[in-house]
Amino acid sequence: MGKTKRVHTKFLLILLLFAGWFPATAVLTAQSPRQTPLPAPDAASPRRTRLILKDGSYQIVMSYRIVGDRVRYISAERGGAEEEIPSALVDFEATTRWERSHAQPDASQSPGTAPAIDPELLKEEADRAAMTPEVAKDLRLPDLDNVLALDTFRGQPQLVPLPQSDGELNHKTAHNILKAVVNPLSSPHQLVQLKGERSMVQLHVDQPVFYIRLGEAAAPSGSAPLTVDTHGASTAMKENPGDPRASRYVVVRADVRTGSRIVASFKISMLGNVQQDEDLVETSVEVLPGDHWMKLTPRQSLTFGEYALLEVLSDREVNLGVWDFGIHPTAPANRDAILPQPKRPFALSPRRPDQ
């Protein structure tokens, strides 16, 4: 009898322990956050939304979720890369309002098809891409005011910044105007004298392509007028540059002398002549889509030597602020060159449940 009672007692204890363990397990399961993976971007029907921040800015994302005090999202601007920011920076109310206002169903859309991408977001993405167009595989122009040359070093395309060479110019912007009036029929005379026998920028190809930033790059410098000696030309004044697209651009070979390089005047009236001249090479001009960059392509190859990219403002005026460079196939790499940045393949790394 005593043995039977002990068996019943053990059985009751097991039932009580099981009954107590089951609700606790249910509570823990309910309280533990569900870690669902971020959905991969669908190339056929991509979805875009805005993750609006409290400072008024926003990120264009494909999806996002809240994990603890962080917000993890898939960026639509950076090729589907997974990123995260503190949730305290996100304005969730504004984000929800924007999603609701841009989630109106299309009556003409057949059931089961993916919703169309918001045209406003498509336009913004196109504008952002136009600010940094791709000029070679995985190589994009920077979102800065600059003048760059597309070079190739050891088989790799590179973008090399070209500084504007003149000690009196405002170097806070990459495009200043130091205007000089020249006589198009006069004999050649010195326009610009550059320090050193060799430019700091040495390109390795005989047909480099130049890119000039438009827009803010043409903003006035605000400097006071400056009079310079142009050796027979009339006075020159630093004025508002105006629109770079209204100018013509030529590549002029510099005359290398002891300790300096001389950029001499030329007959502007002869521009457009079919006769080729290795000391003066005209360029073909193309404004890239988006109207942010201008592409200059020399119309003939450049031989070994020192050069300057010169802006011709009119049939009687040139810009004394030139962009100097050299052509030297065996020169070392340029220190400040912008290199290609291949896109990393999209992949989500496994995470622990507590992350």
Sequence and secondary structure as in RCSB ss.txt:
>XXXX:A:sequence
MGKTKRVHTKFLLILLLFAGWFPATAVLTAQSPRQTPLPAPDAASPRRTRLILKDGSYQIVMSYRIVGDRVRYIS
AERGGAEEEIPSALVDFEATTRWERSHAQPDASQSPGTAPAIDPELLKEEADRAAMTPEVAKDLRLPDLDNVLAL
DTFRGQPQLVPLPQSDGELNHKTAHNILKAVVNPLSSPHQLVQLKGERSMVQLHVDQPVFYIRLGEAAAPSGSAP
LTVDTHGASTAMKENPGDPRASRYVVVRADVRTGSRIVASFKISMLGNVQQDEDLVETSVEVLPGDHWMKLTPRQ
SLTFGEYALLEVLSDREVNLGVWDFGIHPTAPANRDAILPQPKRPFALSPRRPDQ
>XXXX:A:secstr
 HHHHHHHHHHHHHHHHHHHHHHHHHHHHHHS          SSS   EEEEBTTS EEEEEEEEEETTEEEEEE
TTTTT EEEEEGGGB HHHHHHHHHHT    TTS TTS     HHHHHHHHHHHHHS EEETTEE  SSS EEEE
EEETTEEEEEE  EE TTS TTSS    EEE  TTS   EEEEEESSS S EESSSS EEEEE GGGGS      
     TTS   B      GGGSEEEEEE EEETTEEEEE   GGGTT SS BTTEEEEEEEE TTSSEEEEEESS
   SEEEEEEEE SSSEEES EEEEEE TT    TT B              TT 
